[in-house]
Amino acid sequence: MLVHMQDDDVAGGDLTRMDVLAFLGRQGPASRATVARELDLSPATVSQVTRRLIHQGVVEPLYFAPSEGGRPGQLLGLVGDAGRAVGAKVAADHVVLVDVRLDGQVMATHAEEFDATAESAVDKLLALLSSFLQRGESRLLGVGVCVPGVVRRPDIGDVDAEVLGWAGMPLGGHLRKGLGVPVLVENDVKALAVAERIFGRGRGRPNLVVLTVGRGVGFASVCNDALQRGSDGGAGEIAHVVVSPNGRECACGQRGCLEAYIGTEALADAGRTSGVLKSGDGLDQLRASADRGEPRAREVFARAAQRLAQAVAPVLAALNPDAVLVSGEGVASWQYWDTSFRNTLAHRLPHWMRHLPIEVDDWDDTSWARGAAALVLATPFDRNAAAGEQRPQVLARLHSSSNKRH
């Protein structure tokens, strides 16, 4: 059931107020003058709008910025505890949960073993979430869940994920019924891109690519401030594009997929083939060998980086992003990928793109789950957020939460 809201509420029809809230959510603290300039609003309009947002408890005055001559401007920012979201990263063998404030600060984390192929997997996930939801103090706006698979519509949340053994899994509907709160479900790399856009290095960059390496390879793009999902939610699914016909067998059943050459298992196989690893050794041993200066180990990473760059160069040329953000579990070894990746891109991209910024993240397993929470937290900040049918409920909860602060 939807909560009734007046037109002058934060969650209502005042688009100017939503624009101001969205600007502060995406860009961080800013002065009224900056808001007015960037949104092309009059100072009087910004003063009126921000006064209402402060009264509603979702924006607060912070500190005065240093002056470059003239009167210093007071910065305004989000009230972090005006709302919260819980994010869940579902992997084949574990679940990571985080509790995240409206301003992106992680307040609590929890990880637990999980068997996605078990008949009771979704019920167990529901039980884990139900218990974890009780830990937060501020008002819960909703739950975000990210998965290594394809989700046609995040607000509905039906999942196709081969690695989890899920085909048409009605995850969103099951969790919404059991939890009684808004639930958004999305591909994990897309969720990570949403988090980068509103909380991280994507702020102020309307065109962005997120590239992840680890068990497989992930790709997500933001174009003109909108996450690209494609017609069926499969935009960016480059892991199973065939790069070598009749090549290595991939877990998906095809041969020659990109993932079959640069995923964790592929790297370990290459290490064993080169003689640097023994039977039973894996990526950790390959990285340790590279750390010791073993040239064969470093060459395994360099070849994978070259193949990855060859695969993504045409896509990057087509998208022309402001930056490429590299993330995922595999960045622990990125120092052995970096030179080969950059050099290959430099020879594959148009000359005007050869200085494309490539930024590597410090990875933490909670980053995926924080991305899931960002699906919910982005809803008040982004008209392009794929919240669909869940958007009114999320915004109503933010409004309800802010009213209880006064």
CORRA-V154041 format. One line per field, one symbol per residue. psi: psi as a letter, one per 30 degrees, with the letter a starting at -180 (. if undefined). burial: b if it has 24 or more other C-alpha atoms within 12 Angstrom, else e. A space follows every 10 residues. Layout:
psi = ???
burial = ???
This chain:
psi = kkkkklfgle gbgjeeeeee eeeeeefakl leeeeeeegh lkeeeeeeee eeeeefgfkk kclkkkkgka kkkkkklkje gfllkkkkjj leglkkkljk legfkkfllk kkkkjffkeg eeeeeeeeee eeffflelkk fakkkkliak jejefehkkj jeffgkjgji eeeeeeeefg lkkkklkeee eeeeeeeffb ffkgjfjkkk kkkbebklkk kkkhgkkkfa fgggkfifeg kkfjkgbkkl ffflkgleff ffleeeeeee eeefgfllkf laeeeeeeee efgjeeeeee eeeeeeeeee efeeeeeeei lflkjkalff ffgfffeeee eeeeeefflk efgfgkkjkk ljkkffeeee eeefeeffef fjffkhfbff eeeeeeeeee eeeff.
burial = eeeeeeeebb bbeeebbbbb bbbbbbbbbb bbbbbbeeee eeeeebbebb ebbbebbbbb beeeeeeeee eeeebbbbbb bbbbbbbbbb bbebbbbbbb bbbbbbbbbb beebebeeee bbebbbebbb ebbeebebbb bbbbbbbbbb bbbbbbbbbb beebbbeebb bbbbbbeebe bbbbbbbbbb bbbbbbbbbb bbbbbbbbbb bbbbbbbbbb bbbebbbbbe eebbbbbbbb bbbeeeebeb eeeeebbbbb bbbbbbbbbb bbeeebbeee ebbebbbebb eeeeebbbbb bbbbbbbbbb bbbebbbebb bbbbbbbbbb bbbbebbbeb bbbbbbebbe eebeebbbbb beeebbbbbb bbbbbbbbbb bbbebbbbeb bbbbbbbbbb bbbeee
